[in-house]
Amino acid sequence: MYKIIEPEVVGSLGKETELDNSVFPSHVKKLHYEFDGWLGDDILEFFPFYIVTYSLREALENNKFTGITFQEITISKSETFLELYPDRELPEFYWLKISGEAFKDDFFITQENILAISEKAYFVLQKYNINNANIEDLEG
């Protein structure tokens, strides 16, 4: 059993993102995520990228889930974020890189470009803040 998850989008690519546009889809050498807001979720999206908090990264690594790797990213707060949440601190985030094979690994991207997760991975994610993500059963 798999589920699809569409995490909250709270920002955009920052100016320090390094893209190689000579290939499609673009290859990203360095990811910079700029926050416009944040409601506290531990997994976030900015298509086609996913980022997770350090605590969720640890849980995913400890459970040895397949189809994912992690990479450091740069995060920043936009002017909007600073106006809305002048005192809010952001935790450490990591790029959740998805490389799994459909219906084989714990994490993979569907043909519709949506993140799919195994039931086992969903069980772990439920222990974290995913309140603003849309989650449905994946038919397949």
C-alpha angles and dihedrals in degrees: 000000000000134000131205118228128196107190126207117278110221105160148357143249111298125226092257092064110119115211131184102211094179088091132048121261092032116254113233116216096177129014122212116182118195115201120220092176140339131207094191104267117154094217123048137175140213104171120283093009131076126194131190136193119256091251092054090045089055092051093048092049093046090054091050094228116187129232098041142092131175133229132182118255138189116244130191140169121246123223087258091055092049091051094047099039109020093166102035116119121208121222123231111284132197133199109252103212113201118211103148129135116245114267091354106072129050092245128034142145116249125226086260089058094249124136113252124195134189122249088250092055091046090054089057094043090054089066089063134059107282095140095130097046122102109231127184138162113269115232111215 
